[in-house]
């Protein structure tokens, strides 16, 4: 699946078993790095500390400014985990259906409701 990361076309993949966003180190500039790192447990059980970067992502599932874990060789340029996801459905803007129901009570698919 294709996405735009910081305005550049990139590959992306949805990972429903993950709760983070991950970005390939080769796809971001040094100025995007944040002054901290985060621990991540990978699918093989290995825990690694990785830098974190702020990116602007436009994907079928989520769009906006995000913080992503920077990894060396991910399976895709950008990996979309469950963080902030309401459902597994694509954003309405990415669908080919141009009709909208203004009376709908449905929340935007990218909205995140904080736990109470």
C-alpha positions in Angstrom: 0.0 0.0 0.0 1.3 3.5 -0.7 1.5 6.5 1.6 3.1 9.9 1.8 5.6 10.4 4.6 6.8 14.0 4.9 5.5 14.6 1.4 7.4 11.7 -0.2 5.7 8.6 -1.6 6.5 5.6 0.6 5.4 2.0 1.1 3.3 1.3 4.2 1.8 -1.7 5.9 -0.9 -2.1 8.6 0.2 -4.3 11.6 -2.7 -5.1 13.8 -0.4 -6.9 16.3 1.6 -3.7 17.0 0.7 -0.7 19.1 3.3 1.7 17.6 4.1 3.5 14.4 7.5 2.6 12.9 9.4 4.5 10.2 12.4 3.5 8.2 15.5 5.5 9.1 16.2 6.0 5.4 12.9 7.9 4.9 13.4 10.7 7.4 15.7 13.6 7.8 17.9 14.2 10.9 15.8 17.2 11.8 12.8 14.9 12.3 14.4 13.1 15.2 13.2 13.9 18.7 15.5 14.2 21.7 14.4 10.9 23.2 14.2 7.2 22.5 11.7 4.4 23.3 11.9 0.7 24.1 10.1 -1.7 21.7 9.6 -5.4 22.1 9.7 -7.0 18.6 7.8 -10.1 17.5 10.7 -12.3 18.3 10.7 -11.1 22.0 13.9 -9.0 21.6 13.7 -5.6 23.3 15.6 -2.7 21.7 15.8 1.0 22.3 15.1 3.0 19.2 15.1 6.8 18.4 11.7 8.5 17.9 10.9 10.9 15.1 8.1 13.3 14.3 6.6 12.7 10.9 3.7 13.8 8.8 1.9 10.8 7.4 -0.9 10.5 4.8 -2.2 6.9 4.6 -5.4 5.1 4.0 -5.7 4.4 7.7 -4.3 7.5 9.5 -3.2 11.0 8.6 -1.5 13.8 10.5 1.6 14.5 12.5 2.7 11.4 14.4 5.6 10.2 16.5 7.1 7.0 15.1 9.8 4.6 16.3 12.8 4.8 13.9 14.0 1.3 12.8 16.7 0.2 10.4 15.1 -2.2 8.0 11.3 -2.5 8.5 9.2 -4.7 6.1 7.7 -1.4 4.7 8.8 2.2 4.9 6.1 3.0 7.4 4.3 0.5 9.7 0.9 1.5 11.1 0.2 -0.1 14.5 -3.0 0.2 16.5 -2.0 3.3 18.4 -4.9 5.8 18.0 -6.9 3.6 15.7 -10.7 3.4 16.2 -11.3 0.6 13.7 -9.5 -1.2 10.9 -11.3 0.7 8.2 -9.6 3.1 5.9 -10.2 6.9 6.3 -13.2 8.1 4.3 -11.1 10.5 2.3 -9.2 7.5 0.8 -12.3 5.7 -0.3 -13.6 6.3 -3.9 -17.1 7.1 -2.6 -17.4 10.9 -2.8 -20.8 11.0 -1.1 -21.0 12.0 2.5 -23.9 11.9 5.0 -23.7 15.2 6.9 -26.4 14.0 9.4 -24.3 11.0 10.4 -23.4 10.7 14.1 -20.4 8.6 13.2 -17.1 9.8 14.6 -14.1 10.3 12.3 -12.2 7.1 12.0 -8.9 8.7 13.1 -10.3 10.0 16.4 -8.8 8.7 19.5 -10.9 8.5 22.7 -8.6 8.6 25.8 -9.4 6.0 28.4 -11.3 7.3 31.5 
